[in-house]
Amino acid sequence: MSFPSFSGGQCYVESVALSEIARDFGTPCYVYSRAAIDAAFDEFADVLRGIDALVCYAIKANPGLAILDLFARKGAGFDIVSGGELERALAVGADPEKIVFSGVGKTADEMRFALNSGICCFNVESEPELDRLAGVAVGLDKKAPVSLRVNPDVDAGTHPYISTGLKENKFGVAFQDAQRLYRKAATLPGIEIRGIDCHIGSQILDPAPFFEALDKVLLLVDQLAADGIALRHIDLGGGFGIRYTVETEPPVASYLRPILERLRGRGLKLLLEPGRRLVGNAGLLLTRVEYLKTGGAKNFAVVDAAMNDLMRPALYGALHDIVLAAPDASNAARELREWEIVGPVCESGDFLGKSRTLSLAPGDLLAVLSAGAYGMSMSSNYNSRPRAAEVVVDGARAHLVRRRESIKTLYENESPLP
Ligand SMILES: *Cc1c(COP(=O)(O)O)cnc(C)c1O
């Protein structure tokens, strides 16, 4: 689907003009399309129809309750990385039996919460975590369902900060250690082995590393079977890439069909944990041009969104397309130049885009595209900036799903010394 679309010099999300959203809810504002979210999920569901599989949306990509609710209604499971994400999932009525818990630093409290909630599986990332989980489960007189997250040591061919499957990464247990740990897990009271898990990185645009990882993991599955350790599921994590600017986005089927081929006849349920692919291109960040600064070595368009709202350009040098969403009607004289699109935050790294050729005037609305994943979820209050409002568009209606923060809420947990 085309998202956003243009008509008569105006930019629309579904049938709502972004200028109306700015007028009603202010800027900066995250805007999501329900239809785009549905379509992204359906791309997985269509390939997996009739197959024993579960798509667990990785909440960290965008944890908004409205987004989680949309996925829960579509029957998705969830991949969580904290007790906070578990609370969010339960708050929208998610089925605990469809929740998997990833992450290298699970606390005993988080383990208790997840065990008492009856989640589907803990993706255990180290031996000490396995020991702690066994102890916590015994204390509750329960058995913790586990997969070990193994590190298959494949190069996902992505940015070093978002590549997780190499042996120098902090994630998962080393491949050579996995069999020993499974044998140990099989003897631990409080542990019930359910499956095996890997997640090799993010924004993966070449499906081949998935197949390489799966082939390695299946060798391990066979070794475990020879040890009498039978698994119910295999979780291949997330990491499916999206188009930001010039990338070619492989269809979901080109990742999944070869995977399903390899799993045929094995009786293993397939779990996936996509985040970015489900929401990244379903959201944009709407921002207004405050000032144009020209005459120096560079031309700056200072906008009202900043690195605290969308950190990816500053953090990874990530590229997002930026388009004119609505020209300011009171300003006829636009300047066609190459602009640095920067925010008000006091850091030179505070940019949303560099060298963008646009015809701009103060007051114009810009849309930073592909901002639905790791946008709002990584936002902060740096420079005492309240977090942006969030709006979900559904057909002709725009729903405010997160009010803009007030300054007061920023310091409500603080107090001066007595
Ligand atoms: C971040 C993460 C995901 C989601 O990654 P995407 O690239 O957004 O699909 C899935 N599983 C685990 C364990 C993760 O850490």
The ligand as an SDF file (V2000), in Angstrom:
LIG
                    3D

 15 15  0  0  0  0  0  0  0  0999 V2000
   14.9910   -6.6100   18.7830 C   0  0  0  0  0  0  0  0  0  0  0  0
   14.6200   -8.0380   18.7660 C   0  0  0  0  0  0  0  0  0  0  0  0
   13.6410   -8.5010   17.8890 C   0  0  0  0  0  0  0  0  0  0  0  0
   13.0000   -7.6310   16.8410 C   0  0  0  0  0  0  0  0  0  0  0  0
   13.9310   -7.1980   15.9060 O   0  0  0  0  0  0  0  0  0  0  0  0
   13.4340   -6.4790   14.5560 P   0  0  0  0  0  0  0  0  0  0  0  0
   14.6860   -6.1830   13.8370 O   0  0  0  0  0  0  0  0  0  0  0  0
   12.7110   -5.2360   14.9710 O   0  0  0  0  0  0  0  0  0  0  0  0
   12.5590   -7.4260   13.8300 O   0  0  0  0  0  0  0  0  0  0  0  0
   13.2650   -9.8350   17.9770 C   0  0  0  0  0  0  0  0  0  0  0  0
   13.8340  -10.6600   18.8840 N   0  0  0  0  0  0  0  0  0  0  0  0
   14.7960  -10.2520   19.7400 C   0  0  0  0  0  0  0  0  0  0  0  0
   15.3800  -11.2120   20.7010 C   0  0  0  0  0  0  0  0  0  0  0  0
   15.2180   -8.9330   19.7070 C   0  0  0  0  0  0  0  0  0  0  0  0
   16.1820   -8.5280   20.5370 O   0  0  0  0  0  0  0  0  0  0  0  0
  1  2  1  0
  2  3  1  0
  2 14  2  0
  3  4  1  0
  3 10  2  0
  4  5  1  0
  5  6  1  0
  6  7  2  0
  6  8  1  0
  6  9  1  0
 10 11  1  0
 11 12  2  0
 12 13  1  0
 12 14  1  0
 14 15  1  0
M  END
$$$$
